[in-house]
């Protein structure tokens, strides 16, 4: 049994391990190649987050999904590069919007070079992803375009906030489905599709990715509050400091509105204030860590992970399926 990929995923079959490791190595080479430019400064900026590392969660899912067809098909590694480039591009843009200082344990691109360079570098990565997509065929281009539209729509919905009368939690889950679920769904879809898997299998792995992607993001929400050392390299409570209402905060607000407990209302008021002060920020973090809203967010994470696991039921029993099930467990464990 060998540990590969994010979260210490254990792979019990040597052939599967070899395929996954070779696939991820090809993706790393592809990412470096795709982020090269004739302009050295562009190369430096474009490779900034590539070289900082990361979980490579999406490429791993591509490789596992490809096991249900021909795992050596030529389009698999390039499609994994496409989804990871797209993901990386969104991180450059997110850091500008969030005014983030740190990403993956290193200075964010906007901190190092300014907002304009960070935004344009993200655009450069989108362009390179599109270039690779062109060689994968019109169906792949369409799938990626639809996912990108959903991703941007999710970001806009987050920025605009819920319309009057809309449940903020439902709105937020729609945001997450677009911002995170869409691209992870494409990871499962590309892996299966590029491998020539049956259309039913492609659909199952697409649905699996959608649900797992939502669980993945909700686990991040929990970690942002509960963890002393955020796995992404971001400072704990980053979303709180930036005033971004993630799921634990939304659950807190709902409970405060429903029950009117003074301590809940006081914590909501604290969160709504200026958390740039370290003492107020620490107080807000401690309050949320001790509040039932955090456990409620954990339960939501588990629910989506269990839905992802259930979707896999029709697939034949094999080591790749066992690894996909273990990914569900790993996501839940992150939020535990």
TORZA-64141 format. One line per 5 residues: number of its first residue (from 1); for each residue x, y, z of N, C-alpha, C. Coordinates in steps of 0.001 Angstrom, whole numbers, padded with zeros to 6 digits. Atoms other than C-alpha are relative to their C-alpha. Last residue first. Layout:
<nodes>
NUM	X/Y/Z/X/Y/Z/X/Y/Z ~ ...
</nodes>
This chain:
<nodes>
336	000268/000617/-001307/-012935/016483/011246/000678/000697/001153 ~ 000916/-000852/-000751/-013047/018743/008189/-000254/-000526/001419 ~ -000546/-001358/-000042/-009949/017225/006617/-000869/000910/000862 ~ -001031/-000016/-001028/-011262/013768/007555/000622/001385/000143 ~ 000681/-000089/-001288/-014404/014399/005501/001037/000108/001140
331	000593/-001332/-000069/-012294/015111/002418/-000692/000210/001351 ~ -001091/-000952/-000232/-010180/012007/003064/-000537/001420/000124 ~ -000402/000090/-001409/-013246/009775/003434/001046/001057/000326 ~ 001130/-000503/-000785/-014598/010939/000080/000358/000009/001487 ~ -000039/-001466/000134/-011150/010440/-001454/-001158/000638/000777
326	-000914/-000506/-001025/-011223/006902/-000034/000147/001515/-000083 ~ 000712/000043/-001277/-014302/006160/-002124/000883/000579/001099 ~ 000977/-001085/000061/-012403/007311/-005216/-000828/000064/001284 ~ -000730/-001252/-000202/-009482/005065/-004249/-000944/001202/-000031 ~ -000356/-000070/-001418/-011802/002074/-003821/000737/001300/000304
321	001225/-000363/-000729/-013249/002796/-007279/000295/000127/001490 ~ 000256/-001410/000301/-009737/002798/-008750/-001258/000474/000727 ~ -000856/-000833/-000836/-008923/-000465/-006962/-000227/001489/-000256 ~ -001389/000040/000459/-011904/-002229/-008496/000808/000939/000880 ~ -000973/-000034/-001096/-015575/-002969/-007825/001411/-000162/-000556
316	-000541/001308/-000392/-017594/-002143/-010909/001019/000151/001124 ~ -001275/000326/000638/-019355/001246/-010897/000492/-001366/000453 ~ 000140/000858/001184/-023060/001315/-009945/001322/-000405/-000653 ~ 000497/001374/-000218/-022332/002491/-006363/-000095/-000847/-001270 ~ -000943/000989/000556/-020187/005521/-007266/-000545/-001423/000001
311	000050/-000073/001462/-023056/007998/-006762/000862/-001090/-000638 ~ 001174/000747/000461/-023314/006862/-003143/-000089/-000031/-001521 ~ -000257/001431/-000142/-019753/008013/-002380/-001152/-000821/-000578 ~ -001001/000347/001012/-020448/011490/-003759/000288/-001498/000034 ~ 000693/000008/001287/-023622/011703/-001673/000957/-000385/-001128
306	000762/001251/000048/-021600/010675/001383/-000802/-000098/-001303 ~ -000967/001072/000239/-019127/013476/000695/-000702/-001347/-000094 ~ -000382/-000052/001412/-022011/015924/000363/001014/-001086/-000342 ~ 001162/000354/000844/-023481/014847/003707/000373/000005/-001480 ~ 000147/001460/-000003/-020086/014859/005458/-001139/-000424/-000919
301	-001134/000538/000749/-019514/018493/004487/-000120/-001511/-000137 ~ 000286/-000264/001410/-022992/019419/005692/001104/-000560/-000891 ~ 001024/000974/000413/-022262/017716/009012/-000380/000199/-001467 ~ -000655/001307/000155/-019035/019709/009345/-001006/-001044/-000492 ~ -000712/-000063/001272/-020980/022930/008724/000752/-001305/-000272
296	001027/000094/001044/-023345/021985/011558/000647/000034/-001384 ~ 000339/001424/000109/-020325/021355/013795/-001076/-000216/-001065 ~ -001149/000649/000629/-019110/024897/013079/-000270/-001490/-000187 ~ 000050/-000250/001439/-022561/026330/013774/001152/-000671/-000731 ~ 000586/001142/000727/-022507/024648/017203/-000073/000199/-001512
291	001434/-000107/000287/-020162/027448/018419/-000510/-001227/-000768 ~ 000773/000565/-001108/-016812/026925/020164/-001496/-000062/-000294 ~ -000498/001346/-000281/-014694/027389/017060/-000819/-000684/001096 ~ 000540/000927/000995/-016866/030328/016063/000446/-001431/000260 ~ 001446/000108/-000145/-016166/032204/019274/-000607/-000983/-000974
286	000273/000819/-001177/-012450/031448/019188/-001507/-000191/000192 ~ -000372/001386/000303/-012180/032765/015638/-000357/-000915/001172 ~ 001011/000521/000924/-014092/035933/016528/000276/-001462/-000340 ~ 001233/000191/-000768/-011878/036564/019554/-001100/-000601/-000881 ~ -000201/001199/-000832/-008737/036018/017474/-001255/-000302/000817
281	-000004/001151/000904/-009981/038523/014881/000129/-001294/000792 ~ 001400/000233/000369/-010833/041059/017586/-000118/-001231/-000904 ~ 000697/000463/-001205/-007311/040708/019021/-001469/-000299/-000303 ~ -000333/001395/-000302/-005642/040858/015611/-000764/-000530/001208 ~ -000677/000034/-001292/-007403/044068/014551/000201/-001448/000434
276	-001413/-000219/000323/-008275/043722/010861/000841/000046/001272 ~ -000822/001073/-000550/-011532/042190/012062/001460/000130/-000417 ~ -001339/-000041/000586/-013606/045354/011614/000876/-001057/000668 ~ -000860/-001152/-000227/-017192/044565/012551/001340/-000129/-000697 ~ 000378/-001048/000942/-019739/042115/011123/000885/001233/000121
271	-000402/000412/001345/-018025/039210/012866/-000293/001078/-001037 ~ -001462/000010/000037/-018320/040955/016236/000505/-000319/-001406 ~ -000413/-001405/000034/-021986/041716/015593/001523/000123/-000053 ~ 000306/-000518/001340/-022621/038070/014736/000455/001451/-000138 ~ -001033/000543/000884/-020844/037027/017932/-000224/000466/-001432
266	-001260/-000695/-000283/-023028/039367/019978/001115/-000484/-000920 ~ 000120/-001339/000582/-026189/038027/018304/001305/000773/000204 ~ -000079/000158/001451/-025158/034466/019098/-000030/001360/-000693 ~ -001390/000321/000329/-024393/035353/022733/000193/-000196/-001511 ~ -000876/-001179/-000077/-027735/037154/023069/001443/-000294/-000404
261	-000861/000110/-001187/-029724/034131/021844/000993/001170/000030 ~ -000224/-001270/-000682/-032275/035329/019287/000845/-000085/001258 ~ 000143/000198/-001444/-033464/031820/018364/000261/001258/000820 ~ 001079/000907/-000392/-034143/031915/014629/-000254/-000005/001502 ~ 001294/-000526/000443/-032125/034986/013671/-001153/-000852/000508
256	000239/-001243/-000730/-029119/033941/015754/-001368/000581/-000359 ~ 000375/000358/-001370/-029362/030397/014418/-000294/001239/000831 ~ 001335/000613/000041/-029420/031643/010819/-000470/-000354/001403 ~ 000987/-001059/000224/-026491/033988/011476/-001417/-000560/000010 ~ 000083/-000817/-001207/-024439/031156/012970/-001070/001071/-000153
251	000777/000783/-000972/-025258/028888/010025/-000156/000771/001318 ~ 001397/-000035/000444/-024083/031605/007642/-000897/-000804/000942 ~ 000540/-001321/-000314/-020860/032035/009620/-001477/000084/-000381 ~ 000182/-000116/-001458/-020143/028295/009545/-000605/001342/000416 ~ 001138/000751/-000539/-020905/028233/005779/-000131/000078/001527
246	-000016/001411/000353/-018584/031025/004659/-001074/-000737/000796 ~ 000850/000856/-000839/-019410/034729/004914/-000008/-001447/-000498 ~ 000655/000957/000890/-016407/036566/003407/-000839/-000962/000848 ~ 001441/-000212/-000019/-015608/039577/005607/-000768/-000918/-000935 ~ 000404/-000685/001230/-011937/039616/004633/-001509/000227/-000068
241	-000631/-001320/000023/-010847/038847/008176/-000451/000805/-001210 ~ 000605/-000851/-001028/-013326/035994/008389/000539/001424/-000085 ~ 001322/-000392/000491/-012177/034536/005078/-000717/000904/001002 ~ -000174/-000961/001097/-008574/034562/006267/-001349/000507/-000492 ~ 000889/-001134/-000167/-009510/032905/009565/000138/001060/-001075
236	001337/000330/-000515/-006503/030628/009505/-000837/001252/000210 ~ 000125/-000245/-001426/-003644/032065/007393/-001393/-000378/000470 ~ 000631/-001262/-000373/-003426/030487/003956/-000065/000117/001521 ~ -001039/-000985/-000230/-000923/027713/003280/-000565/001372/000340 ~ -000305/-000709/001244/-003605/025572/001648/001140/000984/000162
231	-000698/000847/000958/-003557/023109/004525/000404/000733/-001267 ~ 000849/000302/001154/-004454/025807/007045/000794/-000763/-001053 ~ -000930/-000072/001137/-002378/025602/010213/-000746/-000451/-001236 ~ -001048/-000961/-000351/-004355/026302/013366/000990/000184/-001139 ~ -001386/000436/000068/-007387/024612/011870/000954/001115/000411
226	-000392/000973/-001024/-010974/025127/013001/001490/-000288/000049 ~ 000349/-000349/-001376/-012102/028303/011224/000740/-000893/000996 ~ -000342/-001414/-000151/-010465/028105/007808/-000299/000477/001422 ~ -001416/-000129/-000335/-010612/024332/008160/000396/001450/000243 ~ -000165/000460/-001379/-014411/024387/008266/001446/000186/000452
221	000681/-000978/-000861/-014614/026495/005121/000191/-000362/001474 ~ -000878/-001171/-000083/-012015/024259/003447/-000595/001062/000912 ~ -001070/000394/-000925/-014182/021239/004276/000998/001136/000166 ~ 000567/-000148/-001338/-017065/023081/002603/001002/-000432/001064 ~ 000022/-001419/-000353/-014895/023463/-000485/-000573/000221/001402
216	-001381/-000473/-000088/-014071/019747/-000679/000044/001458/000447 ~ -000512/000455/-001300/-017665/018724/000030/001406/000539/000241 ~ 000705/-000782/-001016/-018792/020864/-002917/000481/-000380/001393 ~ -000509/-001361/000050/-016125/019345/-005130/-000660/000892/001030 ~ -001253/-000008/-000743/-017070/015838/-004010/000599/001408/000022
211	000294/000107/-001433/-020626/016476/-005120/001272/000030/000841 ~ 000807/-001145/-000415/-019688/017739/-008578/-000237/-000015/001513 ~ -000872/-001160/-000132/-016919/015187/-008996/-000745/001229/000488 ~ -000875/000209/-001159/-019282/012290/-008300/000874/001230/000237 ~ 000834/-000268/-001183/-021815/013654/-010771/000812/-000147/001284
206	000298/-001435/000019/-019127/013783/-013468/-000814/000380/001230 ~ -001197/-000667/-000516/-017874/010330/-012487/-000130/001520/-000053 ~ -000169/000295/-001430/-021362/008873/-012868/001173/000786/000572 ~ 001027/-000745/-000737/-021938/010607/-016224/000142/-000212/001506 ~ -000350/-001424/000087/-018652/009347/-017673/-000974/000829/000828
201	-001111/-000191/-000943/-019485/005839/-016441/000424/001463/000020 ~ 000585/000107/-001338/-022822/005951/-018236/001040/000245/001071 ~ 000649/-001276/-000317/-021071/007220/-021369/-000653/-000014/001383 ~ 001412/-000026/000385/-018782/004165/-021375/-000656/001295/000471 ~ 000939/000736/-000854/-015101/004939/-020860/-001423/000142/-000528
196	000929/000778/000803/-012992/006127/-023785/-000967/-000823/000816 ~ -000420/001399/-000038/-010058/007221/-021618/-000902/-000893/-000842 ~ -001239/000136/000768/-010573/010848/-022622/000502/-001436/-000039 ~ 000260/-000223/001419/-014185/010662/-021453/001241/-000229/-000843 ~ 000785/001107/000548/-013448/009100/-018061/-000161/000136/-001507
191	-000737/001243/-000186/-010635/011493/-017158/-000718/-001179/-000623 ~ -001107/000087/000956/-012415/014462/-018723/000750/-001320/000137 ~ 000540/000185/001351/-015638/013848/-016791/001111/-000161/-001027 ~ 000498/001365/000147/-013987/013339/-013431/-000473/-000287/-001404 ~ -001154/000891/-000199/-011962/016523/-013829/-000426/-001458/-000142
186	-000670/000133/001293/-014994/018331/-015277/001214/-000924/000112 ~ 000847/000867/000825/-016872/017648/-012038/000634/-000230/-001365 ~ -000307/001347/-000476/-013919/019145/-010161/-000882/-001021/-000719 ~ -001294/000390/000559/-014282/022248/-012337/000423/-001388/000473 ~ 000015/000086/001464/-018013/022668/-011709/001312/-000532/-000556
181	000530/001268/000500/-017951/021810/-008001/000124/-000151/-001500 ~ -000887/001130/-000281/-015640/024678/-007041/-000494/-001298/-000631 ~ -001401/-000389/-000143/-017038/028044/-008133/000939/-001197/000122 ~ -000590/-000614/001185/-020352/026835/-009494/001482/000209/000126 ~ 000202/000918/001116/-021417/024367/-006828/000623/000551/-001273
176	-001040/001022/-000097/-019888/026651/-004205/-000101/-000996/-001147 ~ -001288/-000632/000302/-022073/029573/-005284/001111/-001042/-000037 ~ -000011/-000223/001453/-025175/027382/-005320/001314/000619/-000448 ~ -000249/001324/000580/-024292/026235/-001778/-000039/000062/-001529 ~ -001426/000316/-000138/-024001/029894/-000789/000335/-001355/-000612
171	-000754/-000837/000940/-027440/030747/-002136/001478/-000383/000034 ~ 000256/000561/001330/-028964/027815/-000255/000768/000770/-001071 ~ -000726/001279/000059/-027264/029040/002940/-000204/-000656/-001365 ~ -001437/-000207/000232/-028366/032646/002344/000797/-001297/-000092 ~ -000735/000561/-001137/-032033/031579/001978/001495/000148/-000259
166	-000702/001266/000248/-033424/033851/-000726/000734/-000443/001261 ~ 000861/001143/-000227/-036016/036463/000280/000669/-001341/-000220 ~ 000943/-000130/-001109/-034134/039376/-001243/-000900/-001233/000100 ~ 001073/-000960/000246/-031410/038214/-003615/-000965/-000001/001186 ~ 001329/000570/000276/-028396/036444/-002180/-001030/001096/-000252
161	000741/000399/-001193/-024995/038144/-002505/-001384/-000522/-000359 ~ 001287/-000704/-000057/-023677/040052/-005514/-000769/-000303/001276 ~ -000238/-001438/-000121/-020044/038998/-005016/-001304/000763/000181 ~ -000607/-000240/-001310/-020923/035368/-004355/000181/001491/000245 ~ 001057/000180/-001009/-023297/035340/-007316/000536/000240/001406
156	000858/-001190/000055/-020521/036788/-009492/-001115/-000088/001044 ~ -000746/-001111/-000585/-018098/034081/-008379/-000829/001281/000025 ~ -000090/000211/-001441/-020644/031354/-009030/000715/001141/000696 ~ 001329/-000311/-000538/-021355/032779/-012485/-000013/-000157/001521 ~ 000099/-001458/-000055/-017614/032756/-013201/-001353/000427/000575
151	-000961/-000469/-000987/-017369/029064/-012308/-000110/001522/000184 ~ 000541/000274/-001330/-020535/028188/-014176/000913/000548/001093 ~ 001159/-000891/-000169/-019236/029899/-017320/-000615/-000191/001391 ~ -000554/-001321/-000282/-015913/028127/-016890/-001114/001020/000194 ~ -000480/000000/-001383/-017705/024792/-016636/000529/001376/000392
146	001174/000034/-000875/-019664/025490/-019817/000418/000041/001470 ~ 000647/-001312/000081/-016482/026544/-021636/-001215/000063/000919 ~ -000779/-000944/-000796/-014651/023427/-020427/-000650/001386/000010 ~ 000116/000384/-001407/-017381/021143/-021709/000731/000998/000892 ~ 001352/-000338/-000460/-017569/022980/-025040/-000159/-000288/001485
141	000087/-001467/-000059/-013797/022855/-025574/-001352/000425/000554 ~ -000751/-000413/-001186/-013742/019143/-024712/-000055/001513/000176 ~ 000806/000399/-001153/-016509/018503/-027244/000693/000418/001298 ~ 001064/-000969/-000301/-014649/020566/-029872/-000855/-000370/001203 ~ 001239/000141/000754/-011503/018437/-029763/-001087/000941/000454
136	000786/001088/-000583/-008552/017809/-027466/-001377/-000149/-000641 ~ -000490/001282/000522/-006069/019857/-029523/-000807/-001186/000516 ~ 000253/000018/001442/-008028/023085/-028962/000439/-001320/-000624 ~ 001349/000508/000272/-008028/022331/-025237/-000264/-000151/-001486 ~ -000060/001460/-000151/-004263/022822/-025060/-001348/-000622/-000341
131	-000872/000497/001074/-004569/026355/-026464/000092/-001532/000048 ~ 000801/000029/001229/-007513/027085/-024178/000805/-000567/-001165 ~ 000939/001122/-000142/-005430/026162/-021115/-000838/-000153/-001264 ~ -000775/001228/000222/-002687/028498/-022344/-000880/-001245/000143 ~ -000333/000086/001426/-005177/031352/-022673/000762/-001290/-000300
126	001227/000374/000711/-006594/030735/-019198/000292/-000191/-001492 ~ 000218/001430/-000266/-003033/030790/-017837/-001280/-000493/-000664 ~ -000999/000752/000773/-002347/034142/-019525/-000200/-001507/000183 ~ 000488/000017/001381/-005569/035541/-018064/000931/-000796/-000910 ~ 001133/000923/000036/-004399/034559/-014596/-000568/-000117/-001394
121	-000605/001342/-000050/-001112/036292/-015325/-001089/-001066/000017 ~ -000451/000332/001354/-003060/039384/-016406/000671/-001373/-000045 ~ 001169/000222/000858/-004934/039494/-013096/000439/-000446/-001395 ~ 000678/001217/-000444/-001753/039031/-011041/-001197/-000325/-000889 ~ -000783/001152/000452/000188/041610/-013084/-000697/-001302/000392
116	000075/000072/001468/-002555/044193/-012602/000744/-001208/-000530 ~ 001255/000568/000486/-002957/043471/-008889/-000027/-000176/-001505 ~ 001108/-000924/000159/000654/044054/-007871/-001198/-000653/-000667 ~ -000136/-000782/001231/003894/042129/-008349/-001120/001016/-000211 ~ -001373/-000074/000535/004639/040388/-005042/000117/000968/-001170
111	-000887/-000621/-000988/001430/041044/-003118/001382/000235/-000595 ~ 000393/-001408/-000105/-000706/040379/-006193/000840/000747/001027 ~ -000519/-000737/001161/001220/037181/-006889/-000340/001483/000083 ~ 000907/000052/001150/000571/035862/-003385/000563/000873/-001120 ~ 000677/-001268/000250/003594/035545/-001104/-000890/-000131/-001221
106	-000885/-001007/000584/004338/031885/-000424/-000787/001291/-000195 ~ -001193/-000204/-000807/002766/029259/001842/000998/000993/-000562 ~ -000820/001208/-000001/000285/028039/-000711/001342/000222/000693 ~ 000656/001098/000699/-001109/031565/-001154/000989/-001156/-000056 ~ -000715/001282/000058/-000291/034498/001105/-000840/-001010/-000757
101	-001448/-000208/-000073/-001175/038192/001100/000791/-001276/-000251 ~ -000745/000989/-000786/-004809/038010/-000011/001500/000286/-000057 ~ -001162/-000736/-000515/-006597/041132/-001245/000848/-000901/000896 ~ -000006/000142/-001457/-009714/038967/-001619/001108/000805/000667 ~ 001319/-000365/-000537/-010443/040090/-005183/-000002/-000008/001526
96	000197/-001430/000236/-006749/040027/-006109/-001316/000460/000624 ~ -000876/-000708/-000930/-006233/036656/-004455/-000091/001513/-000180 ~ 000587/-000002/-001341/-009268/035268/-006264/000839/000825/000970 ~ 001089/-000973/-000018/-007863/036316/-009665/-000632/000099/001391 ~ -000581/-001328/000214/-004553/034537/-009151/-001087/001072/000104
91	-000652/-000376/-001253/-006414/031544/-007686/000648/001376/-000106 ~ 001011/-000563/-000906/-008755/031432/-010697/000623/000424/001326 ~ 000369/-001334/000482/-005767/031009/-012989/-001013/000647/000930 ~ -001065/-000932/-000391/-004491/028106/-010897/-000345/001428/-000414 ~ 000058/-000185/-001455/-007821/026284/-011269/001040/001026/000459
86	001205/-000799/-000248/-007830/026813/-015029/-000143/000299/001485 ~ -000293/-001374/000434/-004253/025590/-015250/-001185/000924/000265 ~ -000865/-000593/-001024/-005222/022545/-013169/000406/001419/-000372 ~ 000785/-000311/-001188/-008207/021750/-015379/000868/000629/001082 ~ 001001/-001036/000261/-006175/022088/-018577/-000754/000366/001274
81	-000720/-001278/000005/-003203/020092/-017266/-000987/001157/-000188 ~ -000289/-000292/-001408/-005585/017240/-016446/000769/001313/000136 ~ 001257/-000487/-000589/-006914/017394/-020016/000183/000319/001476 ~ 000292/-001387/000406/-003323/017214/-021303/-001300/000539/000594 ~ -000883/-000952/-000679/-002633/014127/-019118/-000249/001441/-000456
76	000257/-000043/-001445/-005704/012242/-020361/000872/001035/000713 ~ 000606/-001253/-000428/-005701/013056/-024077/-000103/000177/001509 ~ -000842/-001199/000094/-003158/010426/-025154/-000611/001286/000550 ~ 000473/-000780/001142/-005001/007336/-023856/000701/001370/-000016 ~ -001172/-000485/000742/-002855/005420/-021357/-000401/000810/-001233
71	-000708/-001018/-000770/-005591/004948/-018744/001222/000578/-000712 ~ -001427/000213/000294/-007795/003190/-021318/000806/001079/000709 ~ -000161/000194/001443/-011259/003145/-019758/001443/-000366/-000259 ~ 001210/000715/000431/-012433/003065/-016131/-000063/-000126/-001525 ~ -000176/001442/-000205/-008894/003899/-014968/-001218/-000805/-000446
66	-000493/000608/001244/-009272/007350/-016530/000176/-001509/000132 ~ 001151/000204/000888/-011409/008410/-013555/000417/-000703/-001287 ~ 000805/001108/-000535/-008429/007854/-011254/-001204/-000289/-000891 ~ -000728/001266/000133/-006111/009965/-013414/-000809/-001190/000514 ~ -000069/000352/001432/-008606/012827/-013794/000641/-001374/-000160
61	001326/000515/000348/-009248/012777/-010038/-000063/-000378/-001476 ~ 000119/001337/-000587/-005520/013121/-009391/-001341/-000617/-000365 ~ -000706/000986/000833/-005377/016014/-011849/-000074/-001421/000548 ~ 000717/000167/001267/-008120/017796/-009857/000725/-000950/-000952 ~ 001211/000790/-000226/-006577/017275/-006411/-000714/-000304/-001314
56	000255/000614/001319/-003170/018569/-007467/-001206/-000950/000097 ~ 000487/001369/-000163/-002612/019184/-003720/-000157/-000750/-001317 ~ 001456/000086/-000070/-000448/022240/-004179/-000414/-001452/000028 ~ 000595/001299/-000313/003082/023089/-005169/-001506/000062/000057 ~ 000321/000000/-001431/004695/026518/-004930/-000638/-001314/000430
51	-001175/000463/-000747/006258/025773/-008320/-000220/000020/001504 ~ -000313/001373/000415/002903/025990/-010080/001122/-000556/000866 ~ 000811/000921/-000785/001998/029056/-007998/000223/-001457/-000397 ~ -000097/-000311/-001430/004858/031202/-009289/-000783/-000993/000854 ~ -000433/001204/-000708/005078/029522/-012680/000047/000179/001510
46	000914/001105/000313/002985/032183/-014425/000362/-001273/000755 ~ 001307/-000239/-000629/004831/035050/-012700/-000935/-001186/-000202 ~ -000158/-000038/-001454/008293/033738/-013535/-001349/000157/000699 ~ -000273/001368/-000461/007313/032782/-017086/000094/-000034/001521 ~ 001282/000714/000064/005777/036219/-017632/000177/-001427/000487
41	000825/-000471/-001116/008986/037860/-016398/-001348/-000707/000024 ~ -000376/000644/-001269/011083/035706/-018754/-000865/000430/001187 ~ -000307/-001110/-000902/009154/036851/-021874/000313/-000583/001379 ~ -001212/-000616/000522/009345/034053/-024436/000434/001184/000851 ~ 000220/-001090/000945/006820/032332/-022207/001346/000474/-000536
36	-001192/-000655/000544/006703/029094/-020265/-000401/001070/-001007 ~ -000172/-001309/-000635/003578/028277/-018271/001288/000696/-000414 ~ 001097/-000893/000372/002416/025425/-020504/000170/001402/000572 ~ -000101/-000343/001428/005770/023651/-020274/-001055/001042/-000381 ~ -001212/-000814/000185/005836/023774/-016480/000107/000456/-001446
31	000232/-001305/-000618/002232/022585/-016283/001198/000923/-000183 ~ 000893/-000773/000857/002847/019778/-018777/-000266/001398/000553 ~ -000781/-000416/001173/005838/018506/-016829/-000840/000887/-000914 ~ -000973/-000993/-000476/003759/018488/-013653/000855/000515/-001160 ~ 000717/-001259/-000221/000915/016757/-015512/000964/001084/000469
26	000223/-000591/001329/003271/014066/-016801/-000722/001340/000116 ~ -001303/-000516/000441/004412/013421/-013223/-000123/000663/-001368 ~ -000240/-001252/-000721/000760/013157/-012157/001346/000609/-000370 ~ 000904/-001031/000489/000112/010572/-014856/000240/001342/000658 ~ -000485/-000409/001328/003186/008539/-014018/-000872/001116/-000564
21	-001256/-000741/-000172/002235/008492/-010342/000539/000500/-001337 ~ 000303/-001294/-000607/-001360/007538/-011125/001266/000844/000134 ~ 000742/-000831/000962/-000395/004772/-013554/-000238/001406/000557 ~ -000925/-000402/001059/002270/003365/-011220/-000690/000914/-001013 ~ -000952/-000961/-000554/-000093/003345/-008257/000931/000527/-001089
16	000723/-001262/-000141/-002775/001653/-010324/000928/001083/000533 ~ 000220/-000499/001361/-000308/-001055/-011370/-000729/001335/000038 ~ -001240/-000567/000534/000912/-001461/-007802/-000182/000568/-001401 ~ -000393/000767/001175/-002586/-001906/-006364/001210/000657/-000657 ~ -000384/001358/-000373/-003200/-000742/-002801/000537/-000819/-001171
11	000308/000814/001172/-003263/003001/-003348/000554/-001397/000239 ~ -000729/001266/000085/-003418/005084/-000182/-000481/-000807/-001198 ~ 000836/001045/000583/-004438/008731/-000470/000815/-001280/-000154 ~ -000555/001303/-000296/-002176/010761/001810/-000870/-001130/-000501 ~ 000626/000607/-001178/-004471/013827/001757/000588/-001363/000346
6	000369/-000808/-001153/-003362/014771/-001763/-000591/-000840/001116 ~ 000974/-001070/000173/-001609/012405/-004155/-000319/000741/001282 ~ -000185/-000900/001133/000082/009133/-003376/-001013/001133/000095 ~ 000693/-001271/-000134/000594/006840/-000366/000331/000885/-001198 ~ -000853/-001167/000172/001554/003276/-001157/-000834/001265/000074
1	000855/-001188/000000/000000/000000/000000/000889/001236/000000
</nodes>
